[in-house]
Amino acid sequence: MTDSASLLKARLRRLAVPFAEVGTRELPMTQILRLSLFQVTVGMIYVMFTGTLNRVMIHELGIAASLLGAVIALPILFAPLRLLIGHRSDHRRSALGWRRVPYLWIGTLLMFGGLAVMPFGLLVQSEYGADAPFLASLGAALAFFLSGLGVHVTQTTGLALTNDLAPEGKLPQVVGVMYVMLLVGMVISTGVFYVLLADFSHERLVQVLQGAALVIWALNVFALWRQEPRDPERSRVDRPRPPLSESWQSFMQRGPVVRLLVVTGIGAAGFGMQDIIIEPYGAAVLGLEVAGTTLLTGLWAIGMLIGFWFAKMALERGLNAYGAATIGALVGVLAFSLVIVSAPLDSPTIFRVGQVGIGVGGALFYVGTLAATMSMATREQSGIAIGAWGAVQATVLGAALAIGAGISDLVPALAEAGRLPELFLHPAAGYSVVYSAEIVLLLAMVVAAWPLARFTREGESNVSPSTATSNESGY
C-alpha cells in the first residue's frame, strides 16, 4: 500500500509540476531556472513592444499608428542577423575561454541602452513629430532598434548556451522550461506595467522604462553568472574561424535542414497572422468589452502552458519533435476553425476556447521545431542552428503580422467598393479570411513536415551518432 501511495504521489507531482524532473546532476533545476531568466527579460521586451507601448504611444502620446508600426518593425528587419550572431558565437575567439557569455553581455547592454533612451525618444516624437517628423522619429527609432537587436543577440546566444549545457535526452524538456519562463516574463510584466502606468504621466513613463532597463540588466547578469564553463582551448585567439558559408554547408550536411526551416516558416506564419487582430475581432464581431479582450491574453497564456506540459509529457514518452510540431499545427487548425464559427454562432465562449487552442498548438509547434533544430546540430553548431531557426521564425512572423493586418482591412474595403460579394461586408469577413489563410498554412506545414517525421524513423543510420542518440531520445 505504501509503495502504491508513493507511486501515486510521484505521478501526481509530475502532473502538477511537469518540469520538476528536468534537472540532473550535471545541470540542476536551480541552474536551469537561473539561466532561463534571459527569457524572462525577452518576454518583458515583447510585452512592451506589442502591448504596453502600443497603448501609450497611440492614446497617451498621440503618435500615429502607422509610425508606431514602422518603428516596431525595425528590429524585425534585422532578424536574419540571428544566423550571423549564432555563427560568431560558435567560433568566438576569447582568451577568457568563453563563447556565449560575451554575446549575452552585448545583448544585455543593447536592451539596457535602448530602454534607457526610449522614453526621451518617445516624448520628443510626441512633442515635435508634427513639425519635423523625420528628425523627431530618430530617437524612438534608435531606441527600438537597440532594444530589438539586443533581443536577437540575447535570445540566440542564450538558447545556444542552453543547447551546450543540456544533457543528452533532456534537451526538449529544457527548451520547454525556457519557453515557460518566456511566458512567465510576459504575464508578470503585463500586470506590472499595467499597474505602474495606470496613472500615466511623462515622468512615470521615464521611470517605468528606465526601471525596466535596470531590471533587465540585473536579471541577465544573474542569469549568465558562472553558467558557461571556461575552455581557453576551444576559444583560443589563434584558432581558425570558418566563414559563415562553410559553417552553413557543414550544418546542412546534418540532415534536411532546409525543409525543417521551411516547416518552421510556414508554421510561424500560420500561428502569427492573427496576433494583432484577435482582440479587435473579439470587440468588433462579438462585442467584447475592454476587460473581455484583455482576458484573451490570459487565455492564450493558459493554452501555452498546457501546450508546454503536453509537449514535455509526449516527448518523454517517445514522440519525436516533428510529431509534436505536427500535432500543434492540427490543434491550431481546430482552434482557428472554432474562432471562425464563433462569429455566426455569436458565441464568445467558443471564441475563448479557440484562443486557448491557439496557445496549445503554438506551444507544441515552437517547442517541436526548436528541439528538432537543436538536435540536428552538434555542440559546435548550436549557435548557427538556433540563429537559423530564430531568423526564419522572427522574419516570417513579422511579415505575417503585417499581411494579416493588411488583409483584415483590405477585404472590407474591396467589399465596400463593390469588388467582392456583399457577404464580405460582414464585420467578421476580413478577419475570417485571415483565419482561413492560417488554416491553409498550417495544413501545408503538416504536409511539409511529413517527410521529416519519416526521416527520424528511418534515417538514423544516415546521421551521426549524436543525432541518432537525440532522435532515439524522442526529439
C-alpha positions in Angstrom: 0.0 0.0 0.0 2.9 2.3 0.9 4.6 1.7 -2.4 1.3 2.3 -4.3 0.8 5.6 -2.4 4.3 6.7 -3.2 3.9 5.9 -6.8 0.6 7.8 -7.0 2.2 10.7 -5.2 5.1 10.8 -7.7 2.7 10.7 -10.7 0.6 13.5 -9.3 3.7 15.5 -8.7 4.8 15.1 -12.3 1.4 16.1 -13.5 1.2 19.2 -11.2 4.8 20.3 -11.8 5.6 18.9 -15.3 9.2 20.2 -15.4 10.2 19.2 -11.9 12.3 16.3 -13.1 14.2 18.1 -15.9 17.2 18.8 -13.7 20.1 16.4 -13.5 23.3 16.2 -11.5 25.2 17.9 -14.4 22.5 20.6 -14.8 20.4 21.1 -11.7 16.9 22.6 -11.9 18.1 25.7 -10.0 20.8 26.3 -12.7 18.2 25.8 -15.4 15.8 28.3 -13.8 18.6 30.9 -13.3 19.7 30.5 -16.9 16.1 30.9 -18.1 15.9 34.4 -16.7 17.2 35.7 -20.0 13.9 34.5 -21.5 12.1 36.5 -18.8 13.8 39.7 -20.0 13.0 38.9 -23.6 9.3 38.4 -22.5 9.4 41.9 -20.9 10.6 43.4 -24.2 7.9 41.6 -26.2 5.2 42.9 -23.9 6.4 46.4 -24.2 6.7 46.3 -27.9 3.4 44.6 -28.7 1.2 45.8 -25.9 2.2 48.4 -23.3 3.9 50.9 -25.6 1.2 50.5 -28.3 -1.4 51.9 -25.9 1.0 54.6 -24.5 2.2 55.8 -27.9 -1.2 55.9 -29.6 -3.5 57.0 -26.8 -1.4 58.9 -24.3 1.2 60.4 -26.6 -0.9 60.7 -29.8 1.7 59.1 -32.1 0.3 57.8 -35.4 -0.4 54.1 -35.6 1.5 53.9 -38.9 4.6 55.4 -37.4 4.3 53.0 -34.5 4.2 50.1 -36.8 7.3 51.4 -38.7 9.5 51.7 -35.6 8.3 48.4 -34.1 9.1 46.7 -37.4 12.7 48.0 -37.4 14.0 45.2 -35.2 12.3 42.6 -37.3 14.2 43.8 -40.4 17.4 42.7 -38.6 16.1 39.2 -37.6 18.2 37.5 -40.3 21.2 38.7 -38.4 20.5 35.9 -35.9 22.2 33.5 -38.2 25.4 35.5 -38.2 25.2 36.1 -34.4 24.8 32.3 -33.8 27.8 31.6 -36.2 30.0 34.1 -34.5 29.2 32.8 -31.0 30.1 29.3 -32.2 33.5 30.4 -33.1 34.2 33.3 -30.7 37.9 33.9 -30.0 38.5 34.8 -26.4 41.5 34.4 -24.1 39.0 34.0 -21.3 37.6 30.8 -22.8 34.0 32.0 -23.3 32.0 31.7 -26.5 28.4 32.6 -25.4 28.8 34.9 -22.4 30.3 37.9 -24.4 27.3 37.9 -26.7 24.9 37.6 -23.9 26.6 40.6 -22.3 26.4 42.6 -25.5 22.8 41.8 -26.0 22.0 42.8 -22.4 23.7 46.2 -22.9 21.8 46.8 -26.1 18.5 46.1 -24.4 19.5 48.3 -21.4 20.6 51.1 -23.7 17.6 51.0 -25.9 15.1 51.2 -22.9 17.2 53.8 -21.2 16.8 56.3 -24.0 13.4 55.2 -25.2 11.2 57.4 -23.1 13.0 60.5 -24.2 12.8 59.5 -27.9 9.0 58.9 -27.5 8.5 62.2 -25.7 10.4 64.1 -28.5 8.4 62.2 -31.1 5.1 63.2 -29.4 6.1 66.8 -29.0 7.7 67.6 -32.3 6.5 64.9 -34.6 4.1 67.1 -36.5 6.8 69.8 -37.2 9.8 67.7 -38.0 8.6 64.1 -38.4 11.8 62.6 -39.6 14.2 64.2 -37.1 11.7 63.7 -34.2 11.4 60.0 -35.1 15.2 59.3 -35.0 15.4 58.9 -31.2 12.4 56.5 -31.0 13.7 54.5 -34.0 17.2 54.2 -32.4 15.7 53.1 -29.1 13.5 50.4 -30.7 16.4 49.3 -32.9 18.8 48.9 -30.0 16.3 47.0 -27.8 15.2 44.7 -30.7 18.8 44.0 -31.7 19.6 43.2 -28.1 16.7 40.7 -28.0 18.1 39.0 -31.2 21.6 38.7 -29.7 20.5 37.6 -26.2 17.9 35.0 -27.2 20.0 33.5 -29.9 23.1 33.0 -27.8 21.1 32.2 -24.7 19.4 29.3 -26.4 22.7 28.2 -27.9 24.2 28.1 -24.4 21.2 26.1 -23.3 21.9 23.6 -26.0 25.6 23.5 -24.9 24.6 22.7 -21.3 21.6 20.4 -21.7 22.4 16.7 -21.0 21.6 14.1 -23.6 17.9 13.3 -23.7 16.9 16.3 -21.7 17.0 19.0 -24.4 13.3 19.1 -25.3 12.4 19.4 -21.6 14.9 22.2 -21.0 13.6 24.0 -24.1 10.2 23.7 -22.6 11.4 25.4 -19.4 12.9 28.2 -21.4 9.6 28.9 -23.1 7.6 28.6 -19.9 9.8 31.3 -18.4 9.4 33.4 -21.5 5.6 33.2 -20.9 6.1 33.9 -17.2 8.0 37.0 -18.0 5.3 38.2 -20.4 2.5 37.6 -17.9 4.2 39.2 -14.9 5.4 42.2 -16.8 2.0 42.8 -18.4 0.5 43.1 -14.9 3.3 45.2 -13.5 3.3 47.6 -16.5 -0.5 47.9 -16.3 -0.4 48.9 -12.6 2.6 51.3 -12.9 1.2 53.1 -16.0 -2.4 53.3 -14.8 -1.7 56.8 -13.6 0.1 58.0 -16.7 2.5 60.9 -16.8 5.6 61.7 -18.8 7.7 61.4 -15.6 6.1 58.0 -14.9 6.9 56.8 -18.4 10.6 57.7 -17.9 10.6 55.9 -14.5 9.0 52.7 -15.8 11.1 52.3 -18.9 14.4 53.1 -17.2 13.4 50.9 -14.2 12.7 48.1 -16.7 16.1 48.6 -18.2 17.8 48.2 -14.8 15.7 45.1 -14.0 16.7 43.5 -17.4 20.4 44.2 -16.8 20.3 42.7 -13.3 18.3 39.6 -14.3 20.6 38.9 -17.2 23.8 39.3 -15.2 22.4 36.9 -12.6 21.3 34.5 -15.4 24.7 34.3 -17.1 26.9 34.3 -14.0 29.1 31.2 -13.9 26.9 29.3 -16.5 29.3 28.7 -19.3 32.4 26.7 -18.4 35.7 28.3 -19.4 37.5 26.5 -22.2 40.5 28.6 -23.4 41.5 25.8 -25.9 38.1 25.9 -27.7 38.2 29.8 -28.0 41.9 30.4 -28.3 42.7 33.6 -30.2 44.7 31.8 -32.9 42.0 29.2 -33.7 40.8 29.5 -37.3 37.3 30.7 -37.7 35.5 29.2 -40.7 33.4 31.6 -42.9 29.7 31.6 -42.5 29.1 29.9 -45.8 31.4 27.0 -44.8 29.7 26.6 -41.4 26.3 26.7 -43.1 27.3 23.9 -45.5 28.6 21.8 -42.7 25.3 22.3 -40.8 23.3 21.4 -43.9 25.0 18.1 -44.1 23.5 17.1 -40.8 20.1 16.4 -42.3 17.1 18.0 -44.1 17.8 21.5 -42.6 16.2 23.5 -45.4 12.9 21.5 -45.2 12.9 22.0 -41.4 13.3 25.7 -41.8 10.6 25.8 -44.4 8.3 24.0 -42.0 9.3 26.5 -39.3 8.5 29.4 -41.5 5.1 28.1 -42.7 4.1 27.3 -39.2 5.2 30.6 -37.8 3.1 32.4 -40.4 0.2 30.1 -39.7 0.2 30.9 -36.0 1.3 34.6 -36.3 -1.0 36.3 -38.8 -3.7 36.8 -36.2 -1.6 38.1 -33.4 -2.6 41.8 -33.7 -6.2 41.3 -34.9 -7.5 38.7 -32.4 -8.6 41.4 -29.9 -10.2 43.7 -32.5 -12.1 40.6 -33.7 -13.5 40.0 -30.3 -14.5 43.6 -29.9 -15.9 44.3 -33.3 -17.6 40.9 -34.1 -18.5 39.5 -30.7 -19.0 42.8 -28.8 -16.5 42.1 -26.0 -15.6 44.9 -23.6 -12.1 46.0 -23.0 -11.8 43.7 -20.0 -13.0 40.8 -22.1 -10.5 41.4 -24.8 -7.7 41.8 -22.3 -8.7 38.4 -20.9 -7.7 36.8 -24.3 -4.0 37.2 -23.5 -4.5 35.3 -20.3 -6.4 32.5 -22.1 -3.7 32.3 -24.7 -1.1 32.1 -21.9 -3.0 29.3 -20.2 -3.1 27.4 -23.6 0.6 27.9 -23.9 1.2 26.4 -20.5 -1.0 23.4 -21.4 0.9 23.0 -24.6 4.3 23.1 -22.9 3.1 20.5 -20.4 1.8 18.2 -23.1 5.0 18.7 -25.2 7.1 17.7 -22.2 5.0 14.6 -21.5 4.7 13.5 -25.1 8.5 13.9 -25.8 9.3 11.9 -22.7 7.1 9.1 -24.0 8.9 8.8 -27.3 7.1 11.3 -29.6 9.6 12.9 -31.9 9.9 16.7 -32.2 8.4 16.7 -35.7 5.4 14.8 -34.4 4.9 17.4 -31.6 5.1 20.2 -34.1 2.6 18.5 -36.4 0.1 17.9 -33.6 0.5 21.5 -32.7 -0.4 22.5 -36.2 -3.5 20.3 -36.2 -4.6 21.7 -32.9 -4.2 25.2 -34.4 -6.4 24.2 -37.4 -9.1 23.2 -34.9 -8.6 26.3 -32.9 -8.9 28.7 -35.8 -12.0 26.8 -37.0 -13.6 27.5 -33.6 -12.7 31.2 -33.9 -14.3 31.4 -37.3 -17.6 29.7 -36.3 -17.9 31.8 -33.2 -19.0 34.7 -35.3 -22.1 33.2 -37.0 -23.0 31.4 -33.7 -22.4 34.7 -31.8 -20.6 32.7 -29.1 -17.8 34.4 -27.1 -17.4 31.1 -25.3 -16.4 29.2 -28.4 -14.1 32.1 -29.3 -12.4 31.9 -26.0 -11.9 28.1 -26.3 -10.4 28.7 -29.7 -8.0 31.2 -28.2 -6.8 28.6 -25.6 -6.4 26.1 -28.5 -4.2 28.6 -30.4 -1.9 28.8 -27.3 -1.8 25.0 -27.0 -1.0 24.5 -30.7 1.6 27.3 -30.8 3.5 25.9 -27.8 3.7 22.4 -29.4 4.8 23.9 -32.7 7.5 26.1 -31.3 8.9 23.6 -28.8 8.8 20.9 -31.5 10.6 22.8 -34.3 13.2 24.4 -31.9 14.0 21.0 -30.3 14.3 19.4 -33.8 16.6 22.2 -35.0 18.8 22.0 -31.9 19.0 18.2 -32.0 20.2 18.3 -35.7 23.2 20.4 -34.7 26.4 19.3 -33.0 27.5 21.2 -29.8 29.8 23.2 -32.1 27.0 24.2 -34.4 24.3 25.1 -31.8 24.7 28.8 -32.4 24.2 28.7 -36.1 21.3 26.3 -35.7 19.5 28.5 -33.2 20.3 31.5 -35.3 18.8 30.0 -38.4 15.6 28.9 -36.5 15.3 32.4 -34.9 15.9 34.3 -38.1 13.3 32.3 -40.0 10.5 32.4 -37.4 11.1 36.1 -36.4 11.3 37.3 -40.0 8.3 35.3 -41.2 6.3 36.3 -38.1 6.9 40.0 -38.7 5.8 39.7 -42.3 2.8 37.6 -41.3 1.7 40.2 -38.8 1.7 42.9 -41.5 0.0 40.7 -44.0 -2.7 39.6 -41.6 -3.5 43.2 -40.6 -3.5 44.3 -44.2 -5.9 41.5 -45.3 -8.3 42.3 -42.4 -8.5 45.9 -43.7 -8.4 45.2 -47.4 -11.3 42.7 -47.6 -14.0 45.0 -46.2 -12.6 47.9 -48.3 -12.9 45.9 -51.5 -16.4 44.8 -50.5 -17.5 48.4 -49.9 -16.0 49.3 -53.3 -18.2 46.5 -54.9 -15.3 44.3 -55.9 -16.3 41.5 -53.6 -19.7 40.0 -52.9 -21.9 41.6 -50.2 -21.1 38.6 -48.0 -17.8 40.2 -47.3 -19.4 43.4 -45.8 -20.0 41.4 -42.6 -17.7 42.7 -39.8 -16.2 39.2 -39.4 -15.4 38.8 -43.1 -11.9 40.3 -43.2 -10.9 38.5 -40.0 -12.3 35.2 -41.2 -10.2 35.4 -44.4 -7.1 35.8 -42.3 -8.0 32.8 -40.1 -8.9 30.7 -43.1 -5.5 31.5 -44.6 -3.8 30.4 -41.3 -5.7 27.1 -41.5 -4.4 26.6 -45.1 -0.8 27.4 -44.0 -0.9 25.0 -41.0 -2.2 22.2 -43.2 0.6 23.0 -45.7 3.0 22.7 -42.7 1.7 19.3 -41.8 2.3 18.1 -45.4 5.8 19.6 -45.5 6.7 18.1 -42.1 5.6 14.5 -43.0 9.0 13.6 -44.7 10.8 14.9 -41.6 8.9 12.6 -39.3 9.8 9.7 -41.6 13.5 10.9 -41.6 13.6 10.5 -37.8 12.2 7.0 -38.0 14.2 5.7 -40.9 17.3 7.9 -41.2 19.2 7.3 -38.0 21.8 5.3 -39.8 22.5 8.2 -42.2 23.3 10.7 -39.5 26.0 11.0 -36.9 25.8 9.1 -33.6 24.9 12.2 -31.6 22.0 12.9 -33.8 20.8 9.3 -33.7 21.0 9.4 -30.0 18.9 12.5 -29.9 16.3 11.0 -32.2 16.1 7.9 -30.2 15.6 10.0 -27.1 12.5 11.4 -28.5 13.4 14.6 -30.4 
